[in-house]
């Protein structure tokens, strides 16, 4: 985290999907989401305050936050939750909300939506898969 006064605590969203309730698919998709979110917002491990991972009720084969360990988030407060099962919602979806210190304004934050999750926020997906 930078000591400059322009650094703010911001929320950064992301989401992705998997084809099956499979631990390897969940961890790989979460890794891809984290990699894209970190790169898009130029985040460093010390910038991260906390992360909330949610999954739809049809996913339970792995905790997605395990994928964050390779990014140095071992001491970051992470939480898992199951989403409210709203009829018609996107199946097999993993969402992420990261709280991070960044000099970026809310307008400059790049939220990341991958795979079928692009449909959740096509206005924010920036043409990703």
C-alpha positions in Angstrom: 0.0 0.0 0.0 1.3 3.4 -0.9 1.6 6.2 1.6 0.4 8.9 -0.8 -2.8 10.7 0.3 -4.6 9.9 -3.0 -4.7 6.2 -2.1 -8.3 5.0 -1.4 -9.9 1.9 -0.2 -12.0 0.6 -3.1 -14.2 -2.4 -3.8 -13.4 -4.4 -7.0 -15.8 -6.9 -8.3 -15.3 -9.9 -10.5 -17.1 -13.1 -11.6 -16.5 -16.2 -13.6 -18.2 -19.6 -14.2 -17.2 -23.2 -14.5 -18.8 -26.0 -16.5 -18.9 -28.6 -13.7 -18.9 -28.7 -9.9 -15.3 -29.9 -9.9 -12.5 -28.7 -7.5 -9.9 -28.3 -10.2 -12.3 -26.3 -12.4 -13.3 -24.1 -9.5 -9.7 -23.4 -8.5 -8.5 -22.8 -12.1 -11.4 -20.4 -12.9 -10.8 -18.5 -9.6 -7.1 -18.3 -10.4 -7.8 -16.9 -13.8 -10.2 -14.4 -12.3 -7.7 -13.3 -9.6 -4.9 -13.0 -12.2 -7.0 -10.8 -14.5 -8.3 -8.6 -11.6 -4.9 -8.1 -10.1 -3.3 -7.2 -13.5 -6.2 -5.0 -14.6 -5.9 -2.9 -11.4 -2.1 -3.2 -10.8 -2.6 -4.6 -7.3 0.2 -5.8 -5.0 -0.3 -8.2 -2.1 -0.1 -5.4 0.5 -2.8 -3.5 -1.3 -5.4 -6.2 -0.5 -7.5 -5.7 2.7 -10.1 -8.5 2.3 -11.9 -10.6 -0.1 -15.4 -12.1 -0.3 -15.9 -15.1 -2.5 -19.4 -16.3 -3.2 -20.6 -19.3 -5.2 -24.0 -20.4 -6.5 -25.5 -23.3 -4.5 -24.6 -25.8 -7.3 -20.9 -25.4 -6.5 -19.4 -27.0 -3.4 -16.4 -29.0 -4.5 -13.7 -26.5 -3.4 -13.2 -23.2 -1.6 -12.3 -20.7 -4.3 -10.1 -18.6 -1.9 -7.6 -21.4 -1.9 -6.6 -20.1 -5.3 -5.6 -16.7 -3.7 -2.7 -18.3 -1.7 -0.4 -18.1 -4.7 -0.9 -14.3 -4.9 0.4 -13.8 -1.3 -3.0 -13.5 0.2 -2.2 -15.9 3.0 -2.8 -13.4 5.8 -5.7 -11.5 4.1 -9.1 -11.8 5.6 -11.1 -14.0 3.1 -14.6 -15.3 3.4 -16.7 -17.7 1.5 -20.5 -17.6 1.1 -23.2 -19.3 -0.9 -25.3 -16.9 -3.0 -29.1 -16.6 -2.6 -30.6 -19.1 -5.0 -32.7 -16.7 -7.1 -34.6 -18.5 -9.8 -33.1 -18.0 -13.2 -29.7 -16.8 -11.9 -26.5 -17.7 -13.7 -25.5 -21.3 -12.7 -22.1 -22.5 -11.6 -20.9 -18.9 -10.9 -18.1 -17.7 -8.7 -18.1 -14.1 -7.7 -15.5 -12.0 -5.9 -15.5 -8.7 -4.1 -12.0 -7.5 -3.2 -11.3 -4.5 -0.9 -8.0 -2.9 -1.9 -6.0 0.3 -1.4 -5.5 1.9 -4.8 -4.8 5.3 -6.3 -7.6 4.6 -8.9 -10.9 6.4 -8.6 -14.2 4.5 -8.7 -14.4 5.3 -12.4 -10.9 3.9 -13.1 -11.4 0.6 -11.3 -11.6 -2.3 -13.7 -14.1 -5.0 -12.6 -13.5 -8.3 -14.3 -16.1 -10.7 -15.7 -15.0 -13.8 -17.5 -16.6 -16.7 -19.3 -20.4 -16.8 -19.1 -20.3 -14.2 -16.2 -19.8 -11.5 -18.8 -23.6 -11.7 -19.1 -23.9 -10.4 -15.5 -22.4 -7.0 -16.3 -21.8 -6.6 -20.1 -21.2 -2.9 -19.4 -18.2 -3.7 -17.3 -16.9 -6.8 -19.0 -14.8 -4.9 -21.5 -15.1 -7.6 -24.2 -13.6 -10.4 -22.2 -14.5 -14.0 -23.3 
